[in-house]
């Protein structure tokens, strides 16, 4: 099992939890990956019963493919480069749209061994686009290339699980007239892990 941003091994499988929750909700998922190069999709499709929720994924390692296949605006990539929170959000939205899924989950960052375009090794963004809006999280990860990539997968799945939970809570509150106006989406830019 992969370790998370702090090097701990999560209890249970984050992918199994997400697959189970989406299956209960009759919702679908698509992935768009850069630095994880297919590891995120692979961790999801390892779970039995995934065919009911997983629409597919894009691996857009080359910068120009982020635009061509995932629909990231070319001017955004030109201005900021591929390792950027808004690029991560655009990847998640593009994957969701292109694959016809309820949720899109994306990864982009620098796994090393060298910095990229002035961005340090371990700087990663994971993003989710779904019914409750879009959310991005910055990760500042230590360790070697393999650890950075596997920790990114775990943290992306944790972000998705948290947003599914948030959608459940918002739905419950919306159903309760006493809770009107208490739910809402927000961008999560809090860092996870340590540099």
Long-range contacts (C-beta under 8 A, 24 or more apart in sequence): 2-43, 2-150, 2-151, 2-153, 2-154, 3-147, 3-150, 3-151, 3-154, 4-151, 4-154, 4-155, 4-158, 4-193, 5-139, 5-141, 5-151, 5-154, 5-155, 5-192, 5-193, 5-194, 6-192, 6-193, 6-194, 7-143, 7-147, 7-151, 10-154, 10-158, 13-47, 14-43, 14-154, 14-157, 14-158, 14-161, 15-43, 15-44, 15-46, 15-47, 15-157, 16-47, 17-157, 17-161, 18-44, 18-157, 18-160, 18-161, 18-164, 19-44, 19-47, 19-49, 19-50, 19-53, 19-54, 21-161, 21-164, 22-53, 22-102, 22-103, 22-164, 23-49, 23-52, 23-53, 25-164, 27-53, 27-102, 27-103, 27-131, 28-53, 28-54, 28-55, 28-99, 28-100, 28-101, 28-102, 28-103, 29-53, 29-54, 29-55, 29-101, 29-102, 29-103, 29-104, 29-105, 29-160, 30-54, 30-55, 30-56, 30-57, 30-58, 30-95, 30-96, 30-98, 30-99, 30-100, 30-101, 30-103, 30-104, 30-105, 31-56, 31-57, 31-58, 31-95, 31-104, 31-105, 31-106, 32-57, 32-58, 32-60, 32-70, 32-91, 32-92, 32-94, 32-95, 32-104, 32-105, 32-106, 32-107, 33-57, 33-58, 33-59, 33-60, 33-106, 33-107, 34-59, 34-60, 34-61, 34-66, 34-82, 34-91, 34-106, 34-107, 34-108, 34-109, 35-107, 35-108, 35-109, 35-110, 35-111, 35-124, 35-148, 35-149, 35-152, 36-107, 36-149, 36-152, 36-153, 36-156, 37-61, 37-149, 39-149, 39-150, 39-152, 39-153, 40-105, 40-107, 40-152, 40-153, 40-156, 40-157, 43-153, 43-157, 55-99, 55-100, 55-101, 56-99, 57-95, 57-99, 58-94, 58-95, 58-98, 58-99, 60-91, 66-90, 66-91, 66-108, 69-94, 69-98, 70-94, 70-95, 70-98, 70-106, 71-97, 71-98, 81-116, 81-117, 81-119, 82-108, 82-117, 83-108, 83-109, 83-110, 83-116, 83-117, 83-119, 83-123, 83-124, 83-125, 84-108, 84-125, 85-125, 85-127, 85-136, 85-138, 85-189, 86-136, 87-125, 88-125, 88-126, 88-127, 88-136, 89-127, 89-129, 89-134, 89-136, 91-127, 92-127, 92-128, 92-129, 92-134, 93-129, 93-134, 95-129, 96-129, 96-130, 102-130, 102-131, 103-128, 103-129, 103-130, 103-131, 103-160, 103-163, 103-164, 104-128, 104-129, 104-130, 105-156, 105-157, 105-159, 105-160, 106-156, 107-152, 107-153, 107-156, 109-139, 109-148, 109-152, 111-145, 111-148, 111-149, 111-152, 112-144, 112-145, 112-148, 113-144, 113-145, 120-195, 121-148, 122-148, 122-193, 122-195, 124-148, 124-152, 124-155, 126-152, 126-155, 126-156, 126-159, 127-159, 128-156, 128-159, 128-160, 128-163, 130-163, 130-164, 130-167, 131-167, 132-163, 132-166, 132-167, 132-170, 132-185, 133-185, 133-186, 134-185, 134-187, 135-159, 135-163, 135-185, 135-186, 135-187, 135-188, 136-187, 136-188, 136-189, 137-188, 137-189, 137-190, 137-191, 137-192, 138-189, 138-190, 138-191, 138-192, 139-191, 139-192, 139-193, 140-191, 140-192, 140-193, 140-194, 140-195, 141-193, 141-195, 142-193, 142-194, 142-195, 151-193, 155-192, 155-193, 159-188, 162-188
